[in-house]
Amino acid sequence: MNIDTDIQSLEVRIDSLIGETRRLIEENRSLKENRDNLLEEKTHLREKNRLARSRLESIVDKLRNIEET
């Protein structure tokens, strides 16, 4: 191989690495966005679960009061 071929080979490899880096940056951005969405959904579901638990406890209390009377 001569110097020109070596340089061309290096340029191709560098271009490939640049492309891979860009792809990984985009994938990382997408994963972070998905993580943020999942964390938001998790927070929403926890609140929904808390409300359901509270309603259920209220219903159970009412049933207990009915049994006692």
Sequence and secondary structure as in RCSB ss.txt:
>XXXX:A:sequence
MNIDTDIQSLEVRIDSLIGETRRLIEENRSLKENRDNLLEEKTHLREKNRLARSRLESIVDKLRNIEET
>XXXX:A:secstr
  HHHHHHHHHHHHHHHHHHHHHHHHHHHHHHHHHHHHHHHHHHHHHHHHHHHHHHHHHHHHHHHHHH 
